[in-house]
């Protein structure tokens, strides 16, 4: 059953982008939506048509036409505010209380330090994903692209030396720091987890799914060093909403699409 409340929703999908997180959340909320796919330019950038949707021309963006014809269309950009808006307006009460954990310890409402551990974790990871983990992952992806780029033979050794040095002396250590931190967070999750904020899937887990899949896929750190983290990513990718999002995007892009 759709939770749209009469609204028309379009997910503007750029291939190899973070828009899959929004597709996953839409599936979790049982929202009826349309995917408007965009292909990247040959240099990997987004096509100029995306700037007609949002001035930055980035993905993800989502377009919502409210049921009330007197209201203007809503254009949302950036994963975190998109997710917050969708949960606020389209989630059932039971879903709201799981996708975003209960904020207050009973009897401690509005008091300093009265927040639940689950909510404090959710609030942190909602910012950590883009502010810390994704930034490191993007730098590694850029350096790998430079290393594998078709360059003149006399320049290639120089770029290989620079990228390898940065990877070994900086980025690999950064990933180990992040992975060790997340391994500990999973080991100490409220109620034993199995999710990063406790016993329920939250939007923080959906946010983490992209950079963790990318980072682990780069092979920068042996998977066996962080068994909880690897098991966590595999668990996320077995979630019913995640799998429905995969099938939905396959129906639009075909079997050759890349869900990061």
C-alpha positions in Angstrom: 0.0 0.0 0.0 1.4 3.4 -0.9 2.1 6.0 1.7 2.2 8.9 -0.7 -0.9 10.8 0.5 -1.6 11.8 -3.0 1.9 13.3 -3.8 3.8 12.5 -6.9 7.5 11.6 -6.2 10.4 11.5 -8.6 13.8 10.3 -7.7 16.4 11.9 -10.0 18.9 9.0 -10.4 22.4 9.6 -11.5 24.3 6.4 -12.3 27.1 5.5 -9.8 25.8 8.1 -7.3 24.5 8.0 -3.7 20.9 8.1 -4.9 20.5 4.4 -4.1 20.2 5.4 -0.4 17.1 7.4 -1.2 15.6 4.5 -3.3 16.2 2.2 -0.3 14.4 4.6 2.1 11.5 5.0 -0.4 11.2 1.2 -0.4 11.3 1.1 3.4 8.4 3.6 3.5 6.4 1.8 0.8 6.2 5.0 -1.2 5.2 4.9 -4.9 7.8 6.8 -6.9 9.3 7.2 -10.4 13.0 7.0 -11.2 14.3 9.6 -13.7 17.6 8.2 -14.7 20.6 10.3 -15.9 23.9 9.1 -17.4 27.2 10.5 -16.5 29.3 12.4 -19.1 32.4 10.6 -20.5 34.5 12.4 -17.9 32.4 11.1 -15.1 30.5 14.4 -14.3 26.8 14.8 -14.1 25.0 15.9 -17.3 24.0 19.6 -17.5 20.3 18.7 -17.5 20.6 18.0 -13.8 21.1 21.7 -13.2 17.6 22.3 -14.4 16.4 20.4 -11.3 18.8 21.9 -8.8 21.4 24.6 -9.4 24.4 22.4 -8.3 23.4 19.7 -10.7 24.2 17.0 -8.1 22.6 13.7 -7.1 20.6 12.7 -5.2 17.7 15.0 -5.6 14.1 14.3 -5.3 11.1 16.1 -6.7 7.7 16.1 -4.9 4.5 17.5 -6.2 2.0 17.7 -3.3 -1.5 16.5 -3.7 -2.8 20.1 -3.1 -2.5 21.8 -6.6 -2.1 25.2 -5.0 1.3 24.2 -3.5 4.5 24.5 -5.4 6.7 21.5 -6.2 9.3 20.6 -3.6 12.9 20.0 -4.7 15.2 18.4 -2.1 18.9 17.8 -2.4 21.5 16.1 -0.1 20.9 12.7 1.4 20.4 13.7 5.0 17.7 16.4 4.5 15.9 14.3 1.9 15.7 11.4 4.4 14.6 13.6 7.2 11.8 15.1 5.1 10.6 11.8 3.8 10.4 10.2 7.2 8.7 13.3 8.7 6.0 13.4 6.0 5.5 9.8 4.8 6.5 7.4 7.6 3.9 5.8 9.8 4.4 6.4 13.6 5.9 3.0 14.1 8.4 3.6 11.2 9.3 7.0 12.5 10.2 5.5 15.9 12.6 2.9 14.3 14.1 4.8 11.4 14.9 7.7 13.8 15.3 6.4 17.3 13.4 7.8 20.3 15.1 10.9 21.5 14.4 11.0 25.2 14.8 8.7 28.1 11.4 8.5 29.7 11.1 11.1 32.4 14.2 13.0 31.1 12.5 14.9 28.3 14.1 18.2 27.5 16.9 17.8 30.0 20.6 18.1 29.3 22.0 14.6 28.9 18.5 13.1 28.8 18.9 11.8 25.2 18.9 8.0 24.6 22.1 6.4 23.5 20.3 5.2 20.3 19.4 8.8 19.3 22.8 10.2 20.1 24.4 7.6 17.9 21.9 8.3 15.1 22.5 12.0 15.3 26.3 11.5 15.1 26.3 9.0 12.3 23.9 11.1 10.2 26.7 13.7 10.0 29.7 11.3 10.2 29.0 9.6 6.9 29.5 12.6 4.7 31.7 14.7 7.0 34.3 12.0 7.7 34.0 8.6 6.1 32.8 9.6 2.6 35.5 12.3 2.3 38.2 9.7 2.8 36.6 7.3 0.4 36.2 10.0 -2.3 39.9 11.0 -2.1 40.9 7.3 -2.5 38.6 7.0 -5.5 40.1 10.1 -7.1 43.7 8.8 -6.6 42.7 5.4 -8.0 41.2 7.1 -11.1 44.4 9.1 -11.6 46.5 6.0 -11.2 44.5 4.1 -13.8 44.1 7.0 -16.2 45.5 6.7 -19.7 48.6 8.9 -19.5 51.9 9.2 -21.5 54.4 6.5 -20.5 56.9 9.0 -19.2 54.3 10.6 -16.8 52.7 7.3 -15.6 55.6 6.4 -13.2 55.3 9.8 -11.5 51.6 9.6 -11.0 51.9 6.0 -9.8 54.6 7.0 -7.3 52.5 9.9 -5.9 49.3 8.0 -5.6 50.9 4.9 -4.1 52.7 7.0 -1.5 49.6 8.9 -0.5 47.6 5.7 -0.3 50.1 3.8 1.8 51.2 6.6 4.1 47.9 8.4 4.6 44.7 6.9 3.2 45.3 3.3 4.3 45.9 4.4 7.8 42.7 6.6 7.7 40.6 3.7 6.6 42.0 1.5 9.4 41.1 4.2 11.9 37.6 4.4 10.5 37.1 0.7 10.3 38.5 0.2 13.8 36.1 2.8 15.1 33.1 1.3 13.4 34.1 -2.2 14.5 34.0 -1.0 18.1 30.7 0.8 17.6 29.1 -2.4 16.3 30.6 -4.3 19.2 29.1 -1.9 21.7 25.8 -1.1 20.0 22.8 -0.7 22.4 21.1 -4.0 23.1 23.8 -5.8 21.2 22.8 -4.4 17.9 22.9 -5.8 15.2 22.6 -2.3 13.7 24.8 0.7 14.4 22.2 2.4 16.7 20.8 -0.7 18.3 18.1 -3.2 17.5 16.4 -1.5 14.5 17.4 -0.3 11.1 17.7 3.5 11.0 18.5 6.1 8.4 22.0 6.1 9.8 22.4 2.5 8.6 21.1 3.4 5.2 23.5 6.3 5.0 26.5 4.1 6.0 25.7 1.5 3.4 27.2 3.5 0.5 30.6 4.5 1.7 31.2 1.2 3.6 30.4 -0.8 0.5 32.7 1.4 -1.5 35.5 1.4 1.0 35.4 -2.3 1.6 35.2 -2.9 -2.1 38.5 -1.0 -2.6 40.3 -3.7 -0.7 42.4 -1.2 1.2 42.2 -3.2 4.4 42.0 -7.1 4.6 38.4 -8.0 5.3 39.3 -10.5 8.0 40.6 -7.7 10.2 37.1 -6.3 10.8 34.6 -9.2 10.9 31.8 -7.3 12.6 32.0 -4.5 10.0 32.0 -6.9 7.1 29.1 -8.9 8.5 27.3 -5.6 9.0 27.6 -4.5 5.4 26.5 -8.0 4.2 23.5 -7.8 6.5 22.5 -4.4 5.2 22.7 -5.7 1.6 20.3 -8.6 2.6 17.7 -6.1 3.9 14.4 -6.5 2.0 14.2 -2.7 1.3 17.7 -2.7 -0.1 17.0 -5.7 -2.3 13.8 -4.1 -3.6 15.7 -0.9 -4.5 18.2 -3.0 -6.4 15.5 -4.7 -8.4 13.7 -1.4 -9.0 16.9 0.3 -10.4 17.7 -2.8 -12.5 14.3 -2.4 -14.2 15.3 1.2 -15.2 19.0 0.8 -16.0 19.2 -2.8 -17.0 21.4 -5.6 -15.6 24.6 -3.6 -16.2 23.8 -0.9 -13.7 26.1 -0.2 -10.8 24.7 0.0 -7.3 27.5 1.2 -5.1 
